[in-house]
Amino acid sequence: MPKVYKELGQKIKKYRKSKNLTTTEFANILNISAGHLSNIENGTYDIFRLELLFKIANELNISLEELLQFEYIDVKNILLDHDIKNIATNPSSPEQAYINKWLNALAITYLSTIDKFKNNKDAIESITNHLIDELHLIKKIG
């Protein structure tokens, strides 16, 4: 399992304990089983519904941005599927680390923005399409 799952689980566990909630109590609040929560906290669960992440952050009184503050979206596989293979083939390249840093910042900002509109599918679609359109425009200009 990638270490991001372990770090996310540890972070959730730390915040849960700071609220003096047992695994069972917090699982009940989240409407999931205690076993499911235990798997998340131990980093052995690799499928997360965005809705559950929003709920976890909300119940722990932290922002989704704080919960997801990681630098582990690995751009290598994404790059291999596109025209930027020279960056992807050198895993220690400064370019890849730089892109990973900003890709994570973009993903975290996007998710925290979407959190504000979680019940408005039209707003989410509009924001997402606008972001994609802007990126396509920048790609054409560059």
LINJO-V593268 format. One record per residue. RES is the residue in one letter. SS is DSSP state (H for helix, E for strand, - for the rest). PSI is psi in degrees with one decimal (none if undefined). NEAR is the number of other ideal C-beta (glycine too) atoms within 8 Angstrom. Layout:
RES;SS;PSI;NEAR, RES;SS;PSI;NEAR
This chain:
M;-;134.0;7, P;-;149.0;6, K;H;-18.3;8, V;H;-34.5;8, Y;H;-40.3;12, K;H;-43.7;10, E;H;-40.1;11, L;H;-45.5;13, G;H;-43.3;13, Q;H;-38.6;10, K;H;-44.8;9, I;H;-45.1;13, K;H;-43.7;9, K;H;-47.4;8, Y;H;-37.9;10, R;H;-46.7;12, K;H;-34.6;8, S;H;-22.1;6, K;-;6.5;9, N;-;41.9;4, L;-;135.9;9, T;-;166.4;5, T;H;-44.5;11, T;H;-43.7;7, E;H;-46.1;8, F;H;-38.6;13, A;H;-41.9;12, N;H;-41.2;7, I;H;-39.8;8, L;H;-9.5;11, N;-;41.9;4, I;-;168.6;7, S;-;156.4;6, A;H;-35.4;8, G;H;-41.1;6, H;H;-47.6;10, L;H;-41.2;13, S;H;-42.2;9, N;H;-39.9;9, I;H;-49.1;12, E;H;-27.3;12, N;-;-3.3;9, G;-;20.1;13, T;-;6.1;7, Y;-;124.5;11, D;-;11.1;7, I;-;119.3;4, F;-;124.9;8, R;-;135.8;6, L;H;-37.9;8, E;H;-40.3;7, L;H;-40.6;10, L;H;-41.3;13, F;H;-45.0;11, K;H;-42.5;9, I;H;-49.8;11, A;H;-44.0;13, N;H;-46.7;7, E;H;-26.6;9, L;-;1.4;11, N;-;42.0;5, I;-;159.3;7, S;-;155.3;8, L;H;-35.2;12, E;H;-43.9;10, E;H;-41.3;8, L;H;-37.5;14, L;-;21.8;11, Q;-;82.6;6, F;-;164.0;9, E;-;47.7;6, Y;-;5.4;9, I;-;116.3;9, D;-;110.8;7, V;H;-11.5;11, K;H;-51.6;9, N;H;-32.9;8, I;H;-45.9;8, L;H;-35.5;13, L;H;-25.2;8, D;-;-2.0;5, H;-;-162.7;7, D;-;14.6;3, I;-;40.5;7, K;H;-29.9;9, N;H;-33.4;6, I;H;-41.1;11, A;H;-28.7;12, T;-;-9.2;6, N;-;89.3;8, P;-;-19.3;6, S;-;12.0;4, S;-;141.8;8, P;H;-30.5;5, E;H;-42.6;7, Q;H;-42.6;15, A;H;-41.6;8, Y;H;-45.3;8, I;H;-43.2;11, N;H;-44.1;12, K;H;-49.6;9, W;H;-30.1;8, L;H;-42.1;10, N;H;-41.8;12, A;H;-42.4;8, L;H;-46.6;8, A;H;-43.7;10, I;H;-44.1;12, T;H;-41.8;9, Y;H;-49.5;10, L;H;-39.0;13, S;H;-31.7;11, T;H;-45.6;9, I;H;-31.9;12, D;H;-34.1;11, K;-;-21.0;6, F;-;27.3;10, K;-;-22.3;9, N;-;5.6;4, N;-;90.6;7, K;H;-34.5;6, D;H;-41.5;6, A;H;-42.9;8, I;H;-45.3;11, E;H;-41.8;8, S;H;-45.6;8, I;H;-46.5;11, T;H;-47.3;10, N;H;-39.2;8, H;H;-45.5;8, L;H;-45.4;9, I;H;-43.4;8, D;H;-43.3;8, E;H;-41.4;8, L;H;-38.6;8, H;H;-38.9;8, L;H;-45.3;8, I;H;-40.8;8, K;H;-41.1;7, K;H;-40.7;6, I;H;-41.9;5, G;-;none;4
